[in-house]
């Protein structure tokens, strides 16, 4: 981690160095409250996904609003969360390898830890690790509900895995993981609704098969920022694992909103503040945020409140700003706020969050309230 952050608490907005990962704390807090309120009214548990924010400090704010714990994707992320005070963590992934499994089991002696499986051999390896470390690990059977990534076939195959978990010392059967990742970014409300309806059939089939075997799924987890209202309304899922809602990003903003007026509307709360390095042409400028400051896998960032400008042609440390006809070219030294195309990998590129207040009303009265480490940055093991 670099020896100095891009700002200090109390600094005015204009003192923030660039490129910097900036969080509009007011907007983030409204996002957190909106999702927590929705989950409470829907009567489902909320377990936000920490792969988005990678911060025990943000996790603590979600838990204070009623979240039961956190999700993550990696054992190393779970370790950072638990060290930061989170007492209930679900690794929504398959974990293989003796070193990782032993670390997972060791964490399960410090906090409640869950993990997903879709292979019988993985159940056996988890059991061996739990016995070696004297731990108890909750295990969810992941079923493929349409994403074609991880997950066993719904129905009988899922029941066979659940039975194997129940018979394994050191393991407890926690239920089902039923996340449909690719449905999150289907652009129309009808496409998202139909995808989750189809996923619900897979869940229902599996729950009925479990009941026939005398097994109960305490948890049916899944859902994301694009579809959570459909899982919540289904009567099948009882735990929402939304992640990106905390910040929102430019790609999620392309989803057409659900027509239901009761569905939460989330705000952009995460930005990369970038500075103009060069402006040699009338229709373009160059900024100091490129691939190493932005996750561009889901498209380029949008320039906040500057519809006359667009971001293009990123290099490692540079990005081009194109000026539309009639637009105003930014000058060298000017700073722009970029809404990342994909918030999760963008966060993982930075060491620090710069939390600001008052950004919504303009930069003049905006100031830095806090600087937080991105504690689980690079936690990929």
C-alpha positions in Angstrom: 0.0 0.0 0.0 1.4 3.5 -0.9 2.6 5.5 2.1 0.2 8.3 1.6 -3.6 8.4 0.7 -5.0 10.8 -1.9 -6.6 13.0 0.7 -7.0 13.6 4.4 -10.2 14.1 6.5 -11.2 17.8 6.4 -9.7 18.5 3.0 -11.8 20.4 0.6 -12.8 18.5 -2.5 -10.3 20.4 -4.7 -7.4 19.0 -2.5 -8.1 15.4 -3.4 -5.2 14.0 -5.5 -5.9 12.1 -8.7 -6.8 9.5 -9.7 -8.8 8.7 -6.5 -11.7 6.4 -5.6 -14.3 8.8 -4.3 -17.4 7.7 -2.4 -20.4 10.1 -2.1 -21.3 9.1 1.5 -24.7 10.7 1.4 -25.7 8.7 -1.7 -24.2 5.5 -0.4 -26.1 5.8 2.9 -29.3 6.3 1.0 -28.6 3.2 -1.1 -27.9 1.1 2.0 -31.1 2.3 3.7 -33.2 1.7 0.6 -32.1 -1.9 0.3 -32.4 -2.6 4.0 -35.9 -1.2 4.1 -36.9 -3.2 1.0 -35.7 -6.5 2.5 -37.4 -5.8 5.8 -40.7 -5.0 4.2 -40.4 -8.1 1.9 -39.7 -10.3 4.9 -36.4 -11.7 3.6 -32.9 -11.7 5.0 -30.3 -9.4 3.5 -26.7 -10.6 3.2 -24.9 -8.1 1.0 -22.0 -9.1 -1.2 -18.6 -7.8 0.0 -16.9 -8.6 -3.3 -18.2 -5.2 -4.3 -16.9 -3.0 -1.5 -14.2 -5.2 0.0 -14.5 -3.2 3.3 -15.4 -4.3 6.8 -16.3 -0.7 7.5 -19.0 -0.6 4.9 -20.0 -4.2 6.0 -20.5 -2.8 9.5 -22.9 -0.2 8.2 -24.9 -2.7 6.3 -25.1 -5.0 9.3 -26.2 -2.1 11.5 -29.1 -1.6 9.2 -30.2 -5.2 9.6 -28.1 -7.4 7.3 -27.5 -10.8 8.8 -23.8 -10.9 7.6 -21.8 -10.7 4.4 -21.1 -12.7 1.3 -17.8 -12.9 -0.4 -16.1 -15.0 -3.1 -12.7 -15.8 -1.7 -11.3 -17.2 1.6 -8.9 -14.3 1.8 -11.9 -11.9 1.6 -13.6 -13.8 4.4 -10.5 -13.5 6.5 -10.4 -9.7 6.1 -14.1 -9.4 6.9 -13.8 -11.6 10.0 -10.7 -9.7 11.2 -12.7 -6.5 10.7 -15.5 -7.8 13.0 -18.0 -9.5 10.8 -19.3 -12.6 12.6 -21.3 -14.3 9.8 -19.7 -14.8 6.4 -20.8 -17.0 3.4 -18.3 -17.7 0.7 -20.6 -18.0 -2.3 -18.1 -20.1 -4.2 -16.5 -23.5 -4.5 -13.2 -23.8 -2.5 -10.6 -26.4 -3.5 -7.1 -27.1 -2.3 -5.8 -28.1 1.2 -4.3 -24.7 2.0 -7.5 -22.8 1.2 -9.8 -25.4 2.9 -7.7 -25.4 6.1 -7.8 -21.6 6.2 -11.6 -21.7 5.7 -11.9 -24.2 8.6 -9.7 -22.1 10.8 -11.9 -19.1 10.1 -14.9 -21.2 11.0 -13.5 -21.5 14.6 -13.6 -17.7 14.8 -17.0 -16.9 13.2 -20.0 -18.5 11.5 -18.7 -19.5 8.0 -20.5 -21.0 5.1 -19.4 -22.2 1.7 -21.0 -23.6 -1.5 -20.5 -27.0 -3.2 -21.5 -28.6 -6.4 -19.3 -31.8 -6.3 -19.3 -34.8 -3.9 -15.5 -34.7 -3.7 -15.6 -31.2 -2.5 -17.9 -32.2 0.3 -15.4 -34.8 1.3 -12.5 -32.4 1.2 -14.4 -29.9 3.3 -15.2 -32.6 5.8 -11.6 -33.6 6.1 -10.6 -29.9 6.7 -13.3 -29.4 9.3 -12.1 -32.5 11.2 -8.4 -31.5 11.0 -9.2 -28.1 12.5 -12.0 -29.1 14.8 -14.4 -26.7 13.1 -18.0 -26.7 12.0 -18.7 -25.3 8.5 -22.2 -24.6 7.0 -22.5 -25.9 3.4 -25.0 -24.8 0.8 -25.6 -26.9 -2.3 -25.3 -24.6 -5.3 -27.7 -25.4 -8.1 -27.5 -24.1 -11.7 -30.6 -21.9 -12.2 -29.6 -20.8 -15.7 -26.3 -19.0 -15.4 -24.3 -22.0 -16.7 -21.4 -21.3 -14.4 -21.2 -23.3 -11.2 -24.0 -25.4 -9.8 -25.2 -29.0 -9.8 -28.4 -29.9 -11.7 -31.6 -29.1 -9.7 -33.6 -31.9 -8.2 -32.1 -35.4 -7.5 -28.5 -34.4 -7.9 -28.8 -31.6 -5.5 -30.5 -33.9 -2.9 -27.6 -36.4 -3.2 -25.1 -33.7 -2.3 -27.3 -32.5 0.6 -27.4 -36.1 1.9 -23.7 -36.3 1.7 -23.3 -33.1 3.7 -25.6 -34.3 6.4 -23.6 -37.5 6.7 -20.3 -35.6 7.0 -18.8 -34.8 10.4 -18.0 -31.1 10.9 -20.4 -30.0 8.2 -24.0 -28.8 8.4 -26.5 -28.5 5.6 -27.5 -24.9 5.2 -29.7 -24.9 2.1 -29.4 -23.9 -1.5 -27.4 -21.3 -3.4 -29.4 -20.2 -6.4 -27.8 -17.2 -8.0 -28.5 -16.2 -11.6 -25.7 -13.9 -12.5 -26.3 -13.2 -16.1 -29.9 -12.2 -15.4 -28.7 -9.2 -13.5 -27.9 -7.2 -16.7 -30.7 -8.2 -18.9 -31.9 -4.8 -19.9 -35.7 -4.9 -19.8 -37.9 -5.6 -16.8 -39.6 -8.4 -18.6 -36.4 -10.2 -19.5 -35.3 -10.1 -15.8 -38.7 -11.2 -14.6 -38.9 -14.1 -17.0 -35.3 -15.2 -16.1 -36.0 -15.4 -12.4 -39.4 -17.1 -13.0 -37.5 -19.9 -14.9 -34.9 -20.0 -12.1 -37.7 -20.3 -9.6 -38.9 -23.5 -11.2 -35.4 -25.0 -10.6 -35.5 -23.9 -7.0 -39.1 -25.2 -6.5 -38.2 -28.6 -8.0 -35.2 -28.9 -5.7 -37.0 -27.8 -2.5 -39.7 -30.4 -3.2 -37.1 -33.1 -3.8 -35.4 -32.1 -0.5 -38.7 -32.3 1.4 -39.3 -35.8 -0.1 -35.9 -36.8 1.4 -36.8 -35.3 4.8 -34.4 -32.4 4.4 -35.0 -28.7 5.0 -33.2 -25.8 3.3 -32.9 -23.1 6.0 -31.5 -20.8 3.3 -32.3 -20.2 -0.3 -29.9 -17.5 -1.3 -29.2 -15.6 -4.4 -30.5 -12.5 -6.2 -28.5 -9.5 -7.3 -28.9 -5.8 -7.8 -30.7 -6.3 -11.1 -33.3 -8.9 -10.0 -33.7 -8.9 -6.2 -37.3 -7.7 -6.2 -38.3 -10.8 -8.3 -36.5 -13.3 -5.9 -38.1 -11.5 -2.9 -41.6 -11.7 -4.4 -41.2 -15.4 -5.4 -41.8 -16.9 -2.0 -38.8 -19.2 -2.7 -35.7 -17.2 -2.0 -35.4 -16.0 1.6 -31.9 -14.4 1.5 -30.9 -11.6 -0.9 -27.2 -11.3 -1.8 -27.1 -8.0 -3.6 -23.7 -6.3 -4.0 -23.5 -3.4 -6.5 -26.5 -1.5 -5.1 -24.1 0.1 -2.5 -22.4 2.1 -5.3 -24.2 1.4 -8.6 -22.2 1.7 -11.8 -22.6 2.8 -15.4 -23.5 -0.7 -16.6 -26.3 -1.2 -14.1 -27.7 2.3 -15.1 -28.3 0.8 -18.6 -31.0 -1.5 -17.1 -34.5 -0.2 -17.7 -36.1 0.4 -14.3 -38.8 -1.8 -13.0 -42.2 -0.1 -13.4 -43.1 -0.9 -9.8 -43.0 2.4 -7.9 -42.1 0.6 -4.7 -38.9 -0.8 -6.1 -35.8 1.1 -4.7 -34.0 3.4 -7.0 -30.3 3.5 -6.3 -27.9 6.4 -6.9 -24.4 6.5 -8.3 -22.2 6.8 -5.2 -18.8 5.6 -6.5 -16.5 7.7 -8.7 -13.0 7.8 -10.0 -11.8 11.4 -9.7 -9.4 12.1 -12.6 -7.3 15.0 -13.6 -6.7 16.4 -17.1 -3.1 16.1 -18.1 -3.2 17.4 -21.7 -5.6 19.2 -24.0 -3.9 19.8 -27.3 -6.9 19.6 -29.6 -10.2 21.4 -29.6 -12.2 18.2 -29.4 -10.2 16.1 -26.9 -8.3 15.9 -23.7 -6.3 13.3 -21.8 -6.8 12.3 -18.2 -4.7 10.4 -15.7 -7.2 7.4 -15.3 -6.7 4.4 -17.6 -7.0 0.7 -17.2 -5.1 0.7 -13.9 -7.7 3.0 -12.3 -10.9 1.7 -13.9 -12.6 -1.6 -14.5 -13.5 -1.3 -18.2 -14.7 -4.9 -18.7 -18.4 -3.8 -18.7 -17.8 -0.6 -20.8 -16.1 2.7 -20.3 -17.1 5.1 -17.5 -19.6 7.9 -17.9 -18.5 11.4 -17.1 -20.7 12.6 -14.2 -22.9 15.6 -15.1 -21.0 16.3 -18.3 -23.1 14.9 -21.2 -21.0 16.8 -23.6 -18.0 14.6 -22.8 -17.3 10.9 -23.3 -14.4 8.7 -22.2 -12.5 6.6 -24.8 -9.2 4.9 -25.7 -7.9 4.0 -22.3 -4.2 3.0 -22.0 -2.5 1.9 -18.8 -2.4 5.3 -17.2 -4.3 7.5 -19.6 -7.8 8.0 -20.9 -9.1 10.1 -23.8 -11.9 12.6 -23.2 -13.8 13.4 -26.4 -15.8 16.6 -26.7 -19.1 16.5 -28.5 -20.0 19.3 -31.0 -20.9 22.4 -29.0 -19.3 21.0 -25.9 -16.7 22.5 -23.6 -13.3 21.0 -23.6 -11.8 20.6 -20.1 -8.6 22.4 -19.5 -5.3 21.0 -18.2 -5.5 20.7 -14.4 -9.3 20.4 -14.4 -10.8 17.4 -12.7 -13.7 15.1 -13.8 -15.7 12.5 -11.9 -16.0 9.2 -13.8 -18.8 6.7 -13.0 -17.1 3.3 -13.5 -18.6 0.9 -16.0 -18.2 -1.9 -13.4 -17.7 -1.0 -9.7 -16.3 -4.3 -8.4 -13.1 -4.5 -10.3 -12.7 -0.7 -10.1 -12.6 -0.9 -6.3 -10.0 -3.7 -6.5 -7.6 -1.3 -8.3 -7.4 1.2 -5.5 -5.9 1.3 -2.0 -8.1 3.9 -0.5 -11.7 5.2 -0.4 -12.0 8.9 -0.1 -15.4 9.5 1.5 -16.9 12.9 0.8 -20.0 14.9 2.0 -22.0 17.4 0.1 -21.1 16.2 -3.4 -24.7 16.2 -4.6 -25.1 19.9 -4.3 -21.8 20.7 -6.1 -18.1 20.7 -5.3 -17.8 24.1 -3.7 -19.2 22.9 -0.3 -18.0 19.3 -0.6 -15.3 18.1 1.8 -13.5 14.9 2.7 -15.0 13.3 5.8 -13.0 10.0 5.9 -10.3 8.0 4.2 -10.8 4.2 4.4 -8.5 1.4 3.2 -9.9 -0.9 0.6 -9.0 -3.7 3.1 -9.6 -6.7 0.9 -8.0 -5.3 -2.2 -6.2 -8.1 -4.1 -7.7 -10.8 -1.9 -8.0 -13.4 -4.6 -6.8 -16.6 -2.8 
